[in-house]
Amino acid sequence: MKNKVAFQTLGCKLNFSETSTIGNQFAENDFHVVDFKDKADVYVLNTCSVTETAEKECRQIIRRALRQNPKAYIIVTGCYAQLRPEEIANIDGVDAVLGSSEKFNLFSILNNFEKQELACIYVNPIEETTHFGIAHSTDSDSRTRAFLKIQDGCDYNCSFCTIPLARGSSRSLTANSVIEQFRSLVNHGYKEIILTGVNVGDYGKNINSSLFELVSQLINIEGEFRIRISSVEPNLITGDLLQLISKSDKMCNHLHIPLQSGSPKILKSMQRRYTTNDYKNLIFKAKKVIPDLSVGVDVIVGFPSETEADFIQTHNFLRDLPVSYLHVFTYSERPDTTAINLPSPVEVSERKRRNNILRTLSEKKKKQFYSEIDDTIQQVLFEHSNNNGMMQGYTSNYIKVKAEFNEYFTNKLTPFIIEGTDSDVCSGKILSEKMQLT
Ligand code: SF4
């Protein structure tokens, strides 16, 4: 009988795509992948350093795994493992801690999965990392959308962020490798491919290329697909890229552009590489070039020395911009960052209050965007699941849509007229000859 392995991933899409790659290594070594809730011989936990309660979460997950099988071999990897290997090795039940690059060579590092008394740590300093761990993964529906990692690491030094410490400096997969993987995903039937990385807009920096050049090549690949870009720093969105998104129907009309704060004072203290004016001009320019563009925004509340006036400035800045939704993060102190030493921390309860206020604003923004899209025709990619006779999918500009389940339209880019908007999901009609016949 085959050995069984189970995975648990915390954090971002990039982590999910990397877990998927580790999963393939196990499959190639004759392991059977099972659900984390099931009994396995090996459990792998891919961690994130952004989670406020990383250590607590790790302990809980490991305890859960050991309840399933007290003899299971426990491997912990990912950003948190890279940053705090000793802390993790001291958690009861952990057998191996692997750093950010070691996780891609798991089978050459660990030659058996026999439990020992002490945990082994295999973590190289991240400054020595030039390695690019190739990864792609699929969403839970798993047959319509795939995430393709094109870039890793970051050379910026935002004062609140531990990612450069955990993942090292910026590096890109060569255009030829991206094209090869992209083709393979298209040939396997994926209709939406999401380009991911830590700082995707930085793609190509050290290989004499750019995100614009890469995407220009990808849209010429044969086949039915569309491309979504996961998130791009505002200072890296070029006019060329906006024109390309506007002109090519292979590109999703969707950009996720982190702002972090609408207060110039706080933005400076965060060591971000743009001003609020740059950001505002970019959003208006992008909406002019691509009128139905959906813009998602990351914002952090409760950064040290953020006064009520600074917060209101952020709120009003976002309120007056044509953006579609917000991802609101509550600032939390991280060891080894510049921000942890900044004066005037904001009370935790106040951070939470500000978070709630911006979440309410996000709902309003979303409603507003949905109502602007009402009565327009959008291309929808419907997923395979049949939920009580209904199927759901996303438009190019990231609106969730539902319709009566019809197998014929799943995993196809289908024209759809939006007829009703509600805060979370839109309804309407599929526009297709096939529909009229059924
Ligand atoms: S751009 Fe800033 S926030 Fe984003 S990964 Fe790099 S350092 Fe972190």
Boltz pocket constraint, residues with backbone or C-beta under 6 A from the ligand:
constraints:
  - pocket:
      binder: B
      contacts: [[A, 154], [A, 155], [A, 156], [A, 157], [A, 158], [A, 161], [A, 162], [A, 163], [A, 164], [A, 198], [A, 199], [A, 233]]
      max_distance: 6.0
